[in-house]
C-alpha cells in the first residue's frame, strides 16, 4: 500500500516535449517512475525519451492504460489540460503549472465535480512515494523510504521537512505537495485523510502557510479522527498583512488566517505545532518515541 | 495588481456600469478646465476633487504638506483650483497608507452626485470576490454603505448579505433581483440596480478581477444607481490575456526596490527588520523569516530567488538587500533540488568578490544536491562568509550575528 502513486502507477506527461516536461520527465524516469508516455498535440505518433507521444490524453489512456497524469503545460492552457485529463478518465492529475488565472480554476473545480478524478495542485511540487514513484519536480534523492507522510503547500519547505525526517532516522512514505494557489484540487484535510488511512505511514507532517482556512479545517478533522501523531508548521508568522508573499494564496486577509490564529487552532486540536522550521524532524522523532 | 479609481471607472463604463463621471488630471490648470466642462455637462456648480492613490480612507486623510483632505467638494473654479494646488504633488496620509503616506500625482475632478431631487438618496455597499473555501465568486452587499465594511461585518453582521455565483451558470436574473430587493429598492431604482449588478459581474469576470468593490454604491435623488468609488484589483496571473490592462500598472505606487527586483525575476517585499534574507521558494522564504525572528532578529525583507539561483540573481539580491541601511546581517538559505548547491556557492563567491566592500556578516546555508561540496567551496574561499548545512545551524549563526 501507499498513497496516490506507487511503482505500479502508469504515468503520462502532458506537455511532454516542452523544455520543462522533457527535463522533469527525464528525472522522473531516472528515479524509477513508470512513465508510459506523453501528450503533445500535433506530435502524436512520434517518440520522445523512448516513450510514445500522443495527440490527446484519451489516445494515451487507450493505448497505455495510463491512470496518472502530470501537467507541465503553460498557464494559459493548463486549465484545459486538466479538464482533458479528467474527461479521459485519468484518476489522478498532478498539475505543476504556476500562474493559472483564478477564474480558470473556478471553472476547473466545478468541472471536476462528480468526476472520478483527483487533482493535486496546481502550483505544486507534485507527489512522491519514496523509492517507488516520483510524480513531480522534487529532488528525488532527499526522499528516503520511511514511515512519515508529508502534506505541504510549499515546494522547498516540503524538501526541508523530508530532509529533516530522513536525518532524524524516520524517512518518508509519501509526500504530497498540494500547492499554494487560492483554488487547489486537494485541500490539506483530504491529503491528511489519505495519509491517516495509509498503513505504511506512522506520523504526519503538515506544513501550511498564511491565508485561507485549510489548515484549520484539517485541524478540526484531526481532532476527532487522528490515529497517528501530526506535527504542524505554519510559514509566515512574520508576514505583513495584505501583502502577496510569492504564492497567490499567501495573503493575510481576515483575523483567522494569520499564522498565529492557525497555530492556535492546530495546537488546540492536538497537533504538535513547532514555531521554528528547524524543529520539524526533531519534534516528529520525539513525538513518535512517546 | 491594483488600479486607480479613475482607471477602474473607465473600465466599468465599457461594461455599461454607471459611474460618477469625472476627468483625471495632473495639473492645476487642467483641473480648472475639467471643472468648467463638468459644470456645463451637469448644470451644477458643485464638483469633487479626489486624490488618486492606491489606498482607501482618502476623505479623512490629509496631505502632510498642506493639511488639505484627500477628497474635497467645491462650488467654484477658485475652490477647485485651490484644492488641486493643495493636493497635487503632496503626500497623502490615510489610515491605510502608513505614516509615510503616498505621493499624489493625479486627481480626479468628478461630478457631484449628491444633488437634491424628488427622492431620498441612499448609500449602499457591494463587492465581488472569490470565496476560496467554495471555489466560487461571491457578491457581498449591505444596506450600510459609505463606511468601513469590516466594522459593519463586526458590529451588525445581519446587515451583510452574500450571493454565490455558480461557476458555469453565471449570475442569474433572480439573483440580481434578490440583491436589489434586499437593498430595499423599488420602481426605477430597482430596475437600475438589477442592470448595475448584472453588468458589474460581467466586468468582474471579463477583466479577470480578483476583487471589485463599490463603496458607496449610490442611489441618487432621481433613482439612478451609480458607483461613486471603485476599488479594483486584477489577477496578475491573468494579465497575459489582457495586455491593455497590464499597461495600466502604475509603478510609482510601488516600492522602487520591489520594481527593480521584479526586473531580475526576484520576488521581493520590503520589511522593517535588520536581517536580510535570500531564499529559494516562497514557503521556505517565509519560514526563514520566521526563523530569523525566533533567533532574536527581525526580517528585513522577503526575497524568493525562484528556481534559478545563479551568480546574476544572487548578485542582484545582494545589491537590493544592501540598499537598506538597517540590515545588519544577511542569511542566504537555498535548498538545492534541481539547483545544484555548489553552483549557488560559486555564484555567492563571485557576487561577493564583485561587490567587494561587504562589511556585514553573510550566513550561507546550502542544503540538498552537492551541499557538502558547496560548504567546502565557501569555507575555502577565504571570504568572511559563514556556512551552514542544517537549518538549526543557520539559526544559531543568525543568533550570534544579531547578539
Interface residues (C-beta under 8 A of the other chain):
Chain A: X27 X75 X76 X99 X100 X101 X102 X103 X104 X105 X106 X107 X109 X110 X111 X137 X138 X139 X141 X142 X152 X153 X154 X155 X156 X157 X158 X159 X160 X163 X164 X167 X180 X182 X183 X207 X209 X210 X212 X213 X217 X233 X235 X236 X237 X238 X239 X240 X243 X244 X245 X246 X247 X248 X249 X250 X259 X275 X276 X277 X278 X279
Chain B: X130 X132 X133 X135 X136 X137 X166 X167 X168 X205 X208 X210 X235 X236 X237 X238 X240 X241 X267 X269 X271 X273 X279 X280 X281 X282 X283 X284 X285 X286 X287 X288 X289 X290 X291 X292 X293 X294 X298 X299 X302 X304 X335 X336 X337 X338 X367 X368 X369 X390 X391 X392 X394 X395
